Amino acid sequence: MSLDPALFQENQRTAPKADDRQYVSVGPLALEQGGELPEATVAYETWGELSPAADNAIVICHALSGDSHAAGWWDRLVGPGRPIDTDRFFVIGTNALGGCQGSTGPASVAPDGRPWGSRFPRVTVGDMIEAQMRLMGHLGIERLLGVAGGSMGGMMAVEWTRRFPVDRAFITASAAAHSAMQIGFNEAARQAVLRDPNWRGGDYYEGAPPADGLAVARMIGHLSYLSESAFQAKFGREIQDEPARDTERPAYEPPERFQVESYLNYQGDKFTHRFDANSLVVLSRAIDDYACDSLAGCSTQYLFVSFASDWLYPSHQSRELHAMAQAAGCRSEWVEIDLPYGHDAFLLDGELQGAHVRRWFA
């Protein structure tokens, strides 16, 4: 089986060459689960030009570990001449509330001058969209040509259509609500963080962070993001020698390691340098809590895409969203794509998925 090399490179291929983020304060934010952020900031990036009528804007919503740099992590779909064409559209990428890439989150400074940490309030997907809607006000946009997102970003895109005038939505590899299995994966990842001795209830910013727990959480994530066939084709049972260590090796640990073990450890360790453990807990709980039971009252046209090998967000969940849109009287299409990459196919497929996206926003 031929595999796209980028499937195993994660963010190396998408790292921004420059920090082009902009920031806007959206004021105090009363939260759906109670509590308030006295001041919330949204980090965002834009590509292209807003038309004089402000009618060509498309908002891109990121997955849990993503950021505002949509032209990087979705470079096969977003850019000049791409399916979401920045020569035609004004494309806006935002960082979700509760994240750690510029928008207000647990690592942000609270009014007392200390990081929010454990005091950061519980946020919902709806809170994230409320903050982003205020960004639209700042940009002078009263209606969106489109929203697009996958995984957590797909949930955010769905919620956009329930709260704001949106002409077209592209929602890929996502769901109206998490299943027990999806919640279980997220809980296992959260527990890896919460049981790290450095967690300290979420107030670790003045000392060592819970890096070991966060690394294990990322490993759990990677196991769910890819398909069995992708792991087998890439790694199989291949062995690689491990470099010499300064400490003695336990008798039960061999001097060599399966290649897949080294890959998971590398990805886990790398993740700790760019993501905050508190944000993983906050965002994963927000999407576990999310549940859309109706699209009644929406006027959006929907394109739902799923991938046959995606066992984390299986196709029936996109099909259920499609049925929900039809029940609401909305024009809707659902497309299932047969690629062997698993959940991460939504990030990599610019050809098959891209053809549908190009048509949808044409």
N, C-alpha and C positions, 0 to 999 in steps of 0.2 A: 504494500500500500504506500502510495506517495503522500508525504506529509509536507505541509507548508512549514519551512524552517522557522518562521516567525511565531509559530504556535508555542515554541519553547523558549522564546527570547523575551517574553513579557515586555517590560517597558524600555528595554535597550533601544528598540527601533522607534519608539514614540516620544522619547524625552525631548522637551522643547529646547531649542537652541538659545532662546532668550526668554526672559520673564516678561511677558506682555500683559500680565494681569492688570486689571483696573479694579477699583474698589468703590463701593457706594454704601453709605449709611442709609438704612431703610427705617431708622427710628425704632422706638420701643415696639416689642412684638409680644402680644398676649398669646399664650400657647394653648393648643386645644386640650391638652391633658392637665391644664392648670399651670400656674406660675407665669412668669414674664421674663423676657430678656429686655433690660432697660435700654439697650442699644444693640442693634444687629447690623452686621456688615455682610454684604454679598460680594465675593470676588468673581470677576467675569472676564472673558475675552471676546472680541468680536472680529469677524472677517467679512470683507465685502462692504458695500455701501447701502445705507438705508435709503429707499426710494423717497422722492418728495411726498408721496402719499402715505408713506410708512406702512406699505402693504406687502413687503417682501421679506419679512423677518421670520426666521426659523430658530427655535430654541432647541439646543441639544442637551439632554439630561444624561448624566454619567452613571456608571455602575458604582457599587459600594466603595471600591478603592480608587475610583477615578478622580478627575479634577476638571477644571474649566478648559483645559487645553484639548478641545475636541478634535482640532485639526491634527493633533498628534496621535492620541490613542484610537481615533477613528479615521486615520489618514487615508484609508482605502475608500471611504465614503464621503469625506468632507474635504473640500479644497477646490482650487481652480479646475474646472472641467470635470470634477468628480460628480457622482450622483446628487449630492447636496452641494451644488455648484456655487462657490463663493464669488464667482464672477457675475452671478445672477441674483443671488440671495444675500441678505444681511443675516449672517449666522452668529448666534450668541451662545457661547458655552459658559455655564455657571458652575460654581462649586456649591454643593448642597450645604444648607444649614446643618451644623453638627459635625461637619467635616474638619479637615486639618490642612486644607490647601488655600487658605485665605479668607474663607467665610467664617463667621463666628462659630466656634466650637469649644469643646472642653479645654483645649490648650490656650484659648484666647484669654486676655486679661479682663477680669471682672472689674466692676466699679471700685473695689477696694484695692486695686493694684496688683492682686495676686491672680494666678490662673484659676479659671472656674473649677477644673478638676471634678471632684465628686459632687460639687454644688451645681454643676451644669444641669438644667432642667430637662425633663423628658420631652423630646420633640417627635413630631409625626411627619409623615409624608406631606400632609396638608400644610403643616407649618413651613416646610421647605418651599412649597409652591407659593404660599402667601408672601414669603420673603422675595421670591423671584418675580412675582407679580408687581411688587413695589419697584423692582428694578425696571420693569417695563414702563412704569409711570415715569421713572427718571429718564428713560430713553425716548419718551414721547410715543410709545407704541400702544395703541388701544385694541388692536386685533392682530393675531398671529396668522401668518400664512401656514405655518406648520410647527409641530413639535416632533421630536424624535428621541428615542432612547431604548436601551436594552437592559435586561435584568432589572436592578433597582431603578435604572433610568427609565425603563418601560413603565413601571408603576408611577413614577413621577409624571411621565407623559400622559398616562391615563388620567391622573388627577388634574393636570392642566386643562384637559378637555371638559372636566366637570365644573371648573371654576372661572374660565376665561374664554372669550371668543377665539376659537381655533378652527381654521378651515380644514386642515388635513393633519393626520397623525400617522407616524410610522413607529410601530411598537414591536420590538423583536426580542425573542427569547425571554419572555416575561410572564406575568400571571396577575390575575385579579386579587388573589390572596395566596399566601404560602400554605403549603400542605404540611402535615405533621413531619414528614421527612425533611423538608426544607427548614422548618423551624429547628428540627433536631440537629442538622448540620451547623446552623448558626449558634445553637446553644453549646455544642461541643467546642466551637471556636471561642465563644465567650468564656467558657469555663477554663480553657487553656490559659487565657489572660488572667481571669479572676483568681486562679490558684497559684499564679506566679508570686513568689515571696516579695517581689518588688512592686506588686500592685498597690499595696498600702491604701486600699479603699478608693483608688483613683487619684490620690494626691501624691504623685511621685515626681512632680516636675522639678523639685529641688534636689533630687537624688537620681539614682540609677532607675531607668524605666523598666517595665516588665517585658524586656526584649525577648527572653526565652519563651514566655507564654505567647507573645504576639507572633513569633516565628512559627510555633507549632500551629497556631490558628491559621496562619497562611498556608501551611502544608495541608491542613484539612481542606481549605478552600481549593487548592490546586487539584487535589484528588477528585473533587466534585466538578471542576470546570472542564476537565478533559474526558474523552471517552476511553473505554477499555481498549479498543482497537488502536487508538492513538498512542497510549502508553506502551502497548505491546509492540507496535511497529517501531517506536522510537528507542525503547530500552530493552524489551524482552527480559531475559534473565542475564544480561551482560554484566560482567564484573569489571571493576576498575580498581587499581591499586590506590591506596590512600597514602598521602605524604606522611613522612615520619612525624611522630609527636614527641613533645618534650616530656609528657607524663606517661607513666606505665599504662598499658592497655589492659583492661579487665580480660580475664581468661575467656569469657563468653563472647567477647567482641573480636571478630577475625581481623587480620591485617588488611583485608580487602573489603570492598563494599559493592553492593549492587549499584549499577549506574542510576537507577531510579531513586535510590536513597540519597545519593550525592546531589541529584537534581533538586529534590524536595528540600534538603537542608540548605542548599545555596539560595533557592527562591525564598525560603523562610527568613534566612539571615538578611538578605538584601531588602526585604520588605520593611524590616525594622528601622531602616535608615530614612524611609520616606513617609511613614504612616504612624499615626498616633493610636495607641491601644484604646484610649478612651473613645476615640471616634469610631473604632471598630465596634465597640460595645453599643454606643448610642445609635449608630446607623443601622446595625443589624437588628436591634430591637424595634426600630421604627418600621422597617419593612416586614418584620414578623407580625407587627400589630396591624399593618395595613390590610384593608379588605374593602374592595369595591363590589357592591352587590347589584348595582344598576347604573346604566348610562342614560336613563330617562332624562329628557330635557336637553341632551347634548345635540348639537347640529354638526358635529365634526364628521368628516369622512375618514375611515380608519383602514390602515393596512397593517395586518398582523402577520409576522413571519416567525416560523419556528424551524428547528433543525431536528431531523429524525434521530440523530445520535446524541441529542442533548437529554441526558437523563436527570439533570438537576432541575431544569425547567422544561418538562416534557411537552410535546406538541398538544396534548389535550387541553393544557391550560391556555394556550393561544386560541385554540378552537372555541373554548368556553367564552373568552373575551369577544371573539367574532360573533358568536351567537347572542351575547349580551348586547352588542352594538346593533345587530339586526333587530332584536326585540325592541330596541329603542327607536326603530325607524330610521337608523342611520345607514348610509351606504358603507359597506364593509367588505373587505377581502381578506382571506387567510391563505397563506402560502406556506407549504412545508418543503424544506430544501434538504436533499439527501447528501450530506457531507460527513466525513468520518471524524470531525474534530471535537465533538461534544459541545458544551455550552459556549466555549470561547469562539465557536464558529461565527457568532454574531459580531465579534470584533474583527475577524479576519476576512470574511467573505465580502469582497468588493465586486465580485463578478456576478454571481447568480442573484444574491440579495440586492446587489447594486443596481442590476437591471430593473428590478421591481421598484426600487426607491426612485431611480431616475424617472421612470414612467409616472410614478405617483405624484411627484412634485413638478412634472412637466407643465 
